[in-house]
Amino acid sequence: MSAHPPDEHAAALAAKLREPPPIELTADEEALLIDALRQAVAETLQIAPDAVPDDARIFDELGLDSIDVFDALDQLAARFDVAMEVESLPVELLRGTAGMTFREFAATLVGHFSGARAGAAPGGDAVDGG
C-alpha cells in the first residue's frame, strides 16, 4: 500500500462531509472518520489515541465533558475543512450519556452523517473548520 491512498481517502471523505447528510460512506471512510475522531478526543484530553479504546466509557472513565466534545468536533471540522452545524448534531453526541463508549460515540457521529438518525434541524450554529 502506497502513502498516497490515505490522503486520497481523506480528500474524498472531506468532500463528502461538505455535503448535507445523508451521505454514503465507504467502510474505509467510516474507519478514517472514526480514527480522526479518536485522535481529536485524545488530543482534547491530552492522552495518546491508543488510550481511547473502543470500549472506553468516554464520559465516565476518560472524563470527556460537553466542552471537550465541542473541542474535539472543532478539531475534526478543521482536519477535514468542513463546518458542522452544531444544532443538527445528535444531542447524545454533544452532551454524552452515562456509560457511552467511544464505539457508541463514534457510531452516533457516523450515523448522523450517513442519515441513520431521524431529522436533523436545518441551520444553526456551526463548528467551523477554517
Steps between C-alpha positions, in 0.01 A plus 500: 500500500645835398503815711254674265173310547443620860527860378266420212256340744519807726436732205204291386361490853546875542309562176215279619489664844443837329172365362186504714409168662418234414820402324618154407825408669716207397642275771841665450347848536316396817825362642683821408229715664505285815881512515493880458239523777713279728802724434293814569364359828850393604648840419219674688560283805878522457543124483628259235247379240557140613374610844157541334401139426162420348362374831615799710209677668607841379296717734534280809850351472683750282333812637381649170245776559279708271763772455752230405250366244481842335882520500531154342234579239676827421825306443313254279347788301844659459660171391248456220447874437125480553243686706281288728158634585499452876124514532463219246728265692342238726455622857650178638817582306520853639404429860595139530323233696619305801676184396540604134801328349726651237355245255147630569617863486666440162200305369275793594715738297522262202123445525440873489694537175360186340142590588449214743344750739163661449456868407774745572389859534619716213727797567646587837840581641795347323820355630720651231807323373659808348 
